[in-house]
Amino acid sequence: MAGQGTPATALLVKRGVAHRTHPYRVSPDAPNYGALVAVALGVAPERVFKSLVTAVDGALTVAVVPVTGELDLKALAAAVGGKRAALADRAVAERATGYVRGGISPLGQRKTLPTVLDDSASEFPTIYVSAGRRGLQLELAAADLVALTDARTAPLQAR
């Protein structure tokens, strides 16, 4: 893991959580970035999840959804007992998490934010999320992600 340490990987090591890191090369400006990450890793895109920082009734919240789908903002708001949700401004998201866009991990964030994981994650033995920097993904069990982030699970994809 030399040279691959991030706050997310440090948290996993500290807690003794089984995980694997997977480096990849995809241009951060590429369209369909998440789908290209799945191709680069050689895994089904439904197993690769993106972390989106949102504002639900003004409170920052992280939605973790498959890269293959779109976030249903109304479903997210309902999952946390709110009325309105919107994507957070990029600078706000980066400041709150300590990560840059394209590398925001649901783990090891600067501020602990409420997190909601799409319920499709439970369909797989492991899922992939950002390790906290572009070019590096974490593979771990969805149940471990839920435990570490105190996440709720809910259907979050636009249907």
Buried (B, 14 or more C-beta within 10 A) or exposed (E): EEEBBBBBBBBBEEEEBEBEBBEBEBEEEEEEBBBBBBBBBEBEBBBBBBBBBBBBEEEBBBBBBBBBBEBBBBBBBBBBEBEEBEBBEEEEBBBBBBBBBBBBBBBBBEEEBBBBBBBBBEEBEBBBBBBBBBBBBBBBBBEBBBEBBEBBBBBBBEE
